[in-house]
């Protein structure tokens, strides 16, 4: 993936590569020691396959992001294999 400012991710829709609408990027989690983006804070959409307490955002590991263009595309098959947790 090409480099882009993290602030350009805010507000972008997140979709799965199998067609699901996951949610919207609300924030990013950056590891200063590693110098890498590690998670996206996501507000799940109403019909998102990610089920979490209503009104709570979730953290999705950036390693499952496949592409970033007009939307953020994630590998939906990995959703059950990674640690998706509520944001603080």
GUDREN-660439 format. One record per residue (C-alpha): residue number from 0; residue in one letter; chain; x, y, z. Coordinates in Angstrom, 2 decimals, always signed. Layout:
N
BAKOL  num  residuo  cadena       px       py       pz
BAKOL  NUM        a       A        X        Y        Z
...
# end
This chain:
88
BAKOL  num  residuo  cadena       px       py       pz
BAKOL    0        x       A    +0.00    +0.00    +0.00
BAKOL    1        x       A    +1.17    +3.49    -0.71
BAKOL    2        x       A    +1.81    +5.94    +2.10
BAKOL    3        x       A    -0.85    +8.46    +3.09
BAKOL    4        x       A    -1.48   +10.70    +6.09
BAKOL    5        x       A    -3.45    +8.85    +8.78
BAKOL    6        x       A    -5.92   +11.74    +9.06
BAKOL    7        x       A    -7.17   +10.85    +5.57
BAKOL    8        x       A    -8.58    +7.60    +7.00
BAKOL    9        x       A   -10.96    +9.38    +9.39
BAKOL   10        x       A   -14.57    +9.02    +8.28
BAKOL   11        x       A   -13.86    +6.46    +5.57
BAKOL   12        x       A   -16.19    +3.51    +5.25
BAKOL   13        x       A   -14.83    +0.06    +5.96
BAKOL   14        x       A   -16.04    -2.83    +3.84
BAKOL   15        x       A   -15.12    -6.49    +3.81
BAKOL   16        x       A   -13.70    -8.16    +0.74
BAKOL   17        x       A   -16.75   -10.46    +0.79
BAKOL   18        x       A   -19.16    -7.51    +0.56
BAKOL   19        x       A   -20.11    -6.72    +4.16
BAKOL   20        x       A   -20.34    -3.13    +5.34
BAKOL   21        x       A   -18.25    -3.11    +8.53
BAKOL   22        x       A   -18.43    +0.50    +9.72
BAKOL   23        x       A   -16.62    +3.85    +9.71
BAKOL   24        x       A   -13.09    +4.79   +10.78
BAKOL   25        x       A   -13.27    +7.08   +13.82
BAKOL   26        x       A    -9.60    +7.09   +14.88
BAKOL   27        x       A    -6.28    +5.29   +14.40
BAKOL   28        x       A    -3.95    +3.70   +16.93
BAKOL   29        x       A    -0.29    +4.28   +16.19
BAKOL   30        x       A    +2.65    +2.52   +17.90
BAKOL   31        x       A    +5.37    +5.15   +18.20
BAKOL   32        x       A    +8.06    +2.60   +19.09
BAKOL   33        x       A    +7.38    +0.53   +15.98
BAKOL   34        x       A    +6.52    +3.55   +13.85
BAKOL   35        x       A    +3.46    +1.74   +12.51
BAKOL   36        x       A    -0.29    +1.98   +12.47
BAKOL   37        x       A    -1.57    -0.94   +14.56
BAKOL   38        x       A    -5.36    -0.56   +14.79
BAKOL   39        x       A    -8.34    +1.29   +13.43
BAKOL   40        x       A   -11.02    +2.48   +15.83
BAKOL   41        x       A   -14.25    +1.63   +14.06
BAKOL   42        x       A   -17.86    +2.59   +14.66
BAKOL   43        x       A   -19.69    -0.56   +13.48
BAKOL   44        x       A   -22.53    -0.09   +11.01
BAKOL   45        x       A   -26.04    -1.25   +11.85
BAKOL   46        x       A   -25.70    -4.55    +9.95
BAKOL   47        x       A   -22.01    -5.08   +10.62
BAKOL   48        x       A   -20.81    -8.66   +11.12
BAKOL   49        x       A   -18.95    -7.32   +14.17
BAKOL   50        x       A   -21.27    -7.64   +17.13
BAKOL   51        x       A   -20.39    -5.52   +20.13
BAKOL   52        x       A   -22.26    -3.62   +22.79
BAKOL   53        x       A   -24.42    -0.99   +21.08
BAKOL   54        x       A   -22.89    +2.46   +21.01
BAKOL   55        x       A   -19.33    +1.15   +21.47
BAKOL   56        x       A   -16.55    +1.39   +18.94
BAKOL   57        x       A   -14.15    -1.47   +18.28
BAKOL   58        x       A   -10.46    -1.77   +17.48
BAKOL   59        x       A    -9.66    -3.72   +14.34
BAKOL   60        x       A    -6.01    -4.71   +13.76
BAKOL   61        x       A    -4.54    -2.88   +10.79
BAKOL   62        x       A    -2.85    -6.08    +9.63
BAKOL   63        x       A    -6.15    -7.28    +8.11
BAKOL   64        x       A    -6.49    -4.18    +5.91
BAKOL   65        x       A    -6.21    -5.24    +2.28
BAKOL   66        x       A    -6.59    -1.90    +0.51
BAKOL   67        x       A    -7.17    +1.79    +1.16
BAKOL   68        x       A    -8.73    +3.86    -1.60
BAKOL   69        x       A   -12.13    +5.60    -1.39
BAKOL   70        x       A   -12.99    +2.99    +1.25
BAKOL   71        x       A   -10.93    +0.78    +3.54
BAKOL   72        x       A   -11.17    -2.89    +2.55
BAKOL   73        x       A   -10.45    -5.58    +5.14
BAKOL   74        x       A   -10.04    -9.34    +4.82
BAKOL   75        x       A   -13.38   -10.53    +6.19
BAKOL   76        x       A   -12.15   -14.10    +6.62
BAKOL   77        x       A    -9.72   -12.82    +9.27
BAKOL   78        x       A   -12.41   -11.19   +11.45
BAKOL   79        x       A   -12.86   -14.39   +13.46
BAKOL   80        x       A    -9.10   -14.99   +13.73
BAKOL   81        x       A    -7.99   -11.62   +15.14
BAKOL   82        x       A    -8.57    -9.92   +18.46
BAKOL   83        x       A   -11.35    -7.39   +17.91
BAKOL   84        x       A   -12.03    -5.59   +21.15
BAKOL   85        x       A   -14.04    -2.64   +22.37
BAKOL   86        x       A   -12.22    +0.67   +22.36
BAKOL   87        x       A   -11.64    +2.41   +25.67
# end
